[in-house]
């Protein structure tokens, strides 16, 4: 997966690195969602919830053309998202 990090439209707040974000996409248990909101209908954006190799949970909003990923926003998971990720992972492993 190729990432476009040229002038990202958001500031990395120091708690995440581009490496953390990229690793969260490589997580075998990552959850990718297509939001069903009119707000995202004009330009398709997707959500990714995954873990970096260091165990940091990452929530990302991204666009893709099938070959390159453009991350629009990335931040650490909040507790509710971590719970959702853990529940989906447990269901997969059961």
SVG drawing of the C-alpha trace seen along z (x, -y; Angstrom):
<svg xmlns="http://www.w3.org/2000/svg" viewBox="-27 -21 34 40">
<polyline fill="none" stroke="black" stroke-width="0.4" points="0.0,0.0 1.4,-3.3 0.7,-6.4 0.7,-10.1 2.2,-12.1 2.8,-15.3 1.4,-18.2 -1.1,-16.3 -4.3,-18.3 -3.9,-17.8 -1.2,-18.3 0.4,-15.3 -0.1,-16.1 3.1,-14.3 1.2,-11.3 1.2,-9.7 3.8,-9.3 3.3,-8.5 4.8,-5.1 2.0,-4.4 -0.7,-5.4 0.8,-3.2 1.2,-0.2 -2.5,-0.6 -3.5,0.1 -1.3,3.3 -3.0,4.6 -4.7,7.9 -7.6,7.0 -8.0,3.5 -11.6,2.4 -12.4,0.5 -15.7,-1.2 -17.5,-3.2 -19.7,-5.8 -23.3,-5.9 -23.7,-9.6 -24.6,-12.2 -21.7,-14.2 -19.2,-11.8 -21.1,-11.1 -19.4,-13.9 -15.9,-12.5 -15.7,-8.9 -13.9,-8.8 -13.3,-5.7 -12.6,-5.0 -9.8,-2.7 -9.4,-1.5 -6.2,0.4 -3.2,0.9 0.3,0.0 3.1,2.5 3.7,0.7 0.1,1.3 -1.1,-2.3 -4.7,-2.4 -5.2,-4.7 -8.4,-6.1 -7.9,-7.4 -10.1,-9.0 -8.8,-8.4 -9.4,-8.5 -7.9,-6.0 -7.8,-5.5 -7.1,-1.8 -3.3,-2.2 -2.5,-5.2 -3.9,-6.1 -4.3,-9.8 -4.9,-10.1 -7.2,-13.1 -7.2,-12.8 -5.4,-10.5 -5.7,-10.4 -5.4,-7.9 -8.4,-5.7 -10.8,-7.0 -12.1,-4.4 -15.3,-3.7 -13.4,-3.0 -10.9,-0.8 -13.8,1.2 -15.4,1.6 -12.0,2.7 -11.5,5.2 -15.0,6.6 -14.6,7.1 -11.2,8.7 -12.6,11.1 -15.5,12.0 -13.0,12.8 -10.9,15.0 -13.8,16.9"/>
</svg>
